[in-house]
Amino acid sequence: MKKKELVAAIAEKAGISADAAASALNAFTEVVVSEMKKGERVQILGFGTFEVSERPARTGRNPRTNEEMEIPASRMPKFKAGKALKDAVNQ
């Protein structure tokens, strides 16, 4: 499902216009991204948790030249599905 299809499904399910659904979806993603940039978790009970994981700097190897290289530290976004979501998917 692409974003346009998701917006249409939200609009139909909530009984609102597609513009209102797109605005709500955009606001949701903006809030999640801004909180994760600050290192905060966003937890939606029954759905899941968005959080940031810290990856330390490490030494890697370029597969083409077999030369060692430093991979810098980074922050990775993660999503952990909640129990209700897992149960719904597995029914």
Backbone torsions as a table, in degrees:
resi	resn	phi	psi	omega
1	MET	NA	130.6	178.6
2	LYS	-94.6	169.7	-175.2
3	LYS	-57.5	-43.1	-179.0
4	LYS	-60.8	-41.7	178.8
5	GLU	-68.6	-37.6	177.4
6	LEU	-64.1	-43.8	178.1
7	VAL	-60.1	-44.5	179.5
8	ALA	-62.9	-40.9	179.5
9	ALA	-66.6	-40.9	178.4
10	ILE	-64.6	-44.0	179.9
11	ALA	-60.0	-43.6	-179.5
12	GLU	-68.2	-45.7	-177.8
13	LYS	-64.6	-40.2	-177.1
14	ALA	-89.1	-10.5	-179.0
15	GLY	69.1	38.1	179.2
16	ILE	-124.1	171.2	179.7
17	SER	-71.9	159.5	178.3
18	ALA	-64.3	-34.9	178.0
19	ASP	-64.0	-42.3	179.0
20	ALA	-65.8	-40.4	179.1
21	ALA	-65.6	-41.7	178.7
22	ALA	-64.0	-40.9	178.8
23	SER	-63.4	-42.9	179.5
24	ALA	-65.8	-42.8	179.4
25	LEU	-64.5	-42.8	178.1
26	ASN	-63.6	-41.4	178.5
27	ALA	-63.2	-42.1	178.7
28	PHE	-59.5	-49.2	-178.1
29	THR	-66.0	-37.5	178.5
30	GLU	-63.7	-41.5	179.8
31	VAL	-66.8	-44.3	179.6
32	VAL	-61.0	-45.9	-179.3
33	VAL	-63.5	-44.3	-177.9
34	SER	-66.0	-37.4	177.6
35	GLU	-68.2	-40.1	179.3
36	MET	-68.2	-33.0	176.1
37	LYS	-61.2	-33.2	178.7
38	LYS	-81.6	-4.1	179.9
39	GLY	87.6	10.7	-178.9
40	GLU	-87.2	157.7	173.9
41	ARG	-95.0	148.3	172.8
42	VAL	-120.5	113.8	-175.5
43	GLN	-113.6	126.0	176.1
44	ILE	-115.3	105.6	-176.4
45	LEU	-56.4	133.9	-179.6
46	GLY	85.5	-14.7	-179.9
47	PHE	-111.9	-60.4	179.4
48	GLY	164.4	-174.7	-176.4
49	THR	-128.8	130.6	173.0
50	PHE	-98.8	129.3	179.6
51	GLU	-149.0	169.5	-178.7
52	VAL	-110.2	134.9	177.7
53	SER	-112.3	136.5	178.7
54	GLU	-91.0	129.6	176.1
55	ARG	-112.0	121.6	-178.3
56	PRO	-71.8	161.1	175.1
57	ALA	-65.1	147.5	-178.9
58	ARG	-152.6	166.7	177.6
59	THR	-96.4	129.1	178.2
60	GLY	-120.8	-173.7	-178.6
61	ARG	-135.6	130.8	176.7
62	ASN	-72.7	117.7	-176.0
63	PRO	-66.2	-25.3	-178.8
64	ARG	-76.7	-43.4	-176.2
65	THR	-106.3	-8.3	-177.8
66	ASN	62.4	20.7	-178.8
67	GLU	-90.1	138.7	177.5
68	GLU	-70.8	146.1	178.8
69	MET	-147.9	152.8	178.9
70	GLU	-87.7	128.2	174.7
71	ILE	-101.1	120.5	-175.2
72	PRO	-69.9	159.8	176.0
73	ALA	-63.8	150.0	-179.9
74	SER	-150.3	166.8	176.9
75	ARG	-114.5	131.3	-176.6
76	MET	-116.3	131.0	174.5
77	PRO	-75.1	141.8	179.0
78	LYS	-133.9	150.9	173.6
79	PHE	-126.3	128.3	177.6
80	LYS	-115.5	117.6	-178.1
81	ALA	-67.2	141.5	177.2
82	GLY	-81.4	167.1	-176.6
83	LYS	-60.5	-43.7	-178.4
84	ALA	-62.8	-39.4	177.6
85	LEU	-66.6	-43.9	177.8
86	LYS	-60.2	-45.2	-179.7
87	ASP	-63.2	-41.8	-179.3
88	ALA	-63.8	-40.3	-179.2
89	VAL	-69.1	-33.6	-176.1
90	ASN	-89.0	3.9	177.5
91	GLN	-84.2	NA	NA
